[in-house]
Amino acid sequence: METQTPNAATSRHGLWSSRLVFILVAAGAAIGLGNIWKFPFMAGANGGAAFILVYLACIAFIGVPVLMAEVMLGRRGRLNPVASLKQLALDADASVHWRLLGYLGALTLLLIFSFYSVISGWTFAYIKFGWSGAFNDASPDEVATLFTDFLANPKMLLLWHTAFIAMSLYTVLFGVQRGLERVIRFVMPLMLILLGLLVIYAVIAGDWMAGMRFLFTPDFSQVTYKTVIAAMGQALFTLAVGASAMMVYGAYLPKNVPMGSTLLTIAGLDTAIALMAGLAIFPIVFAYALSPAEGPGLVFVTLPIAFGQMPWGQFFAGIFFLLLLFAAWTSALSFAEPLTMLLIERFKISRKKAAMIVGFIAWALGIGTLLSFNVWADYKLFGHWDFFTAIDGLASNILLPIGALLFAVFAGWVMKRDDSHDELALSRQWQYRLWRFLIRYVAPISILIIFASPLIL
Ligand code: PFF
């Protein structure tokens, strides 16, 4: 990020040096574990195609319009989300309590950061497993045992979780934006290439037809309210929408950058990567008679089987998990930076202190997730949810949709029409009308209907 000469409404934090940088960091926030780890396991656990259909609809009708709203609000406010929302509410003669939406976002980011770091830690270990040849010619049972044994060792998980938190704080503390830009620039294309290779491998060696059927032939009789709620949560999670992270990135966005096409491209890329991960994984799942409903371990037990069999697999395995780690790292910036920024501005403390506090809370909370895979595996909240599932469910399926709903109401109903029209600066009038229709009616009503689905389905 470079500080430019401030103009009428410039963020205190400087601006992205170009449109490309914004594209990179916003795509970096969107693309991460959500695409490659969470999407396949959620789709697998929720029956496949019907989940995916609802997920795609949520991306189009809720995710994208709210993403645009968040970036637009961030750019107009130019401060941290709490202060921006307060200012924008004052501008619109509305209650300053809208600032609470900023705090809601912060809480959501903190919860997500805590478990995200634990899973990102797994990728460290898997880079090592991959390069040391642990997957070579391993049978599905051996790969599964490797994973189970790994999870059974909380000390190891703690080490990697701590390493990931440290890595995230490093970016926030030393402002290595230039380095980060470079990382994102090579991670994205390489990730696409590697996923492409994995899909080709799945076509050749997996049960392609069964995989395709599972992913694209919906069986609506299986759809329950859990499916639709999970699909909505996943759509928001993957686009990084509803937690004010994108608002923060919008605050650094220069005024003259057209955001509509940029954000559509990011959403398209994000969706494509998730679908490719599904195409790479499910044919393998069916070829080896594994369970699609394996849960959070799905990626870690299917792809290593493929790597263990394919030519150059040892090399690709290490690279793949390294890329996944980098993708997670660039998403982690979108948790750690907004939280740090909020503490700095709210309590007037140094960046170092703020980052340390954020890191410590996320680290401590993450220990609950980490233990839920071993020592606490049998403790179930309300008889249903282990710690990880509870925190993820709360953040992704409840807080993100509430955040998205409130952002939609604020951008569509509270903010003055002229202001949102001006700030979005879409190139065609119909585009603005479409966005406004989606943000005022379609997105909020869909979220409410999905929340009400336990009463309907
Ligand atoms: N979109 C990220 C992923 O798919 O991994 C996760 C994420 C980032 C969620 C930022 C929420 C957020 F605000």
Residues whose N, C-alpha, C, O or C-beta is under 5 A from the ligand:
A	BS01	PFF	A29 A30 I31 G32 L33 G34 N35 F237 T238 L239 A240 V241 A243 A245 S331 S334
